[in-house]
Amino acid sequence: MTSRRDFLKKSTLAVSILPFLKPTKVFPKSISKSVKPVVISTWHFGVPANDEAWKVLSTGGRALDAVEAGVQIPEGDPKVNSVGYGGLPDREGRVTLDSCIMDENANCGSVAFLENIMHPVCVARKVMESTKHIMLVGSGAQKFAVENGFKKENLLTPESKKAWLNWLKNSNFTPDPNLLHDTIGMLALDINGNLSGACTTSGLGYKIHGRVGDSPIIGAGLFVDNEVGAATATGTGEEVIRVSGSHTVVEYMRQGYSPMDACKETIKRVKAKMKSKEAETQVAFLALNKEGTFGAYALINGFKYAVYSPEENNTLKKSDYLN
């Protein structure tokens, strides 16, 4: 039988060696100094967006600055009818914008239902850095933007207005699943091993006035965990929100899934809970882990994403898909 004295000796010894025991970590908080920067983004307009982001990353800049700079390209391009200036309006002919941004320290900012401001991602970053809040919406977001030096502009181009007027003739709301909701989501890893992301859109074309999708919602349209990885979403926002899509992708990566497999498992969840008709719905996820490995997966055929790294000279890739 162990005496009380022997028990105390063993307990003291166990406590004394605890400081020398190293806890096991599946995902370390830092990675080697040899990390190579990478930026990935959704759809074909991710290519020019990546070009701008790479200017920051290739000179040792911060991932947060890279994603903000990158997504401003489609935001300001009138030829991109699903993001920012030139975006298709809602059913009342008004262009409303949603955007969010998130850095390596879990700081985040978001704006939703914002009108007449060219670059909502910049307003989102201002919310993140200048307020105690995360999300501002509608007229309040616009007032905040104007008070902080952003100029009010008409975002409805003649081309988008013409398309809207043609749509009004029949008001047929049966969009192509790979059109009318093509969000620009961008994820970046910088040379310091830090991740950031941004997501910005003009939302579903001809939506009900006031509708907000997943893009400005942290955990749905975008999520960054600097110990694990980052993810962003595109497609029908309602379906992404149901499964907290981007957060779910990151949590799968935390469990050890590769970025592509994490996206695939989340797409399976989307399909299991989906309310929309499959033929009318596209959902896709894009992910980047702490080591710089990336991957994507979509519900149906048609999703493409752009990659820029020292090994990938801004190439456009087609993702695998479930159906």
Secondary structure as UniProt FT lines:
FT   HELIX           4..17
FT   HELIX           18..20
FT   TURN            33..34
FT   STRAND          38..42
FT   TURN            44..45
FT   HELIX           46..57
FT   TURN            58..60
FT   HELIX           63..75
FT   TURN            78..79
FT   TURN            81..82
FT   TURN            85..86
FT   TURN            91..92
FT   STRAND          97..102
FT   TURN            104..105
FT   STRAND          108..114
FT   HELIX           120..130
FT   STRAND          135..137
FT   HELIX           138..147
FT   TURN            148..149
FT   HELIX           158..170
FT   TURN            177..178
FT   STRAND          184..189
FT   TURN            191..192
FT   STRAND          195..201
FT   TURN            205..206
FT   TURN            209..210
FT   TURN            215..216
FT   TURN            219..221
FT   STRAND          222..225
FT   TURN            226..228
FT   STRAND          229..235
FT   HELIX           237..242
FT   TURN            243..244
FT   HELIX           245..254
FT   TURN            255..256
FT   HELIX           259..273
FT   HELIX           278..280
FT   STRAND          283..289
FT   TURN            290..291
FT   STRAND          294..298
FT   TURN            301..302
FT   STRAND          304..308
FT   STRAND          315..318
FT   STRAND          320..321
//
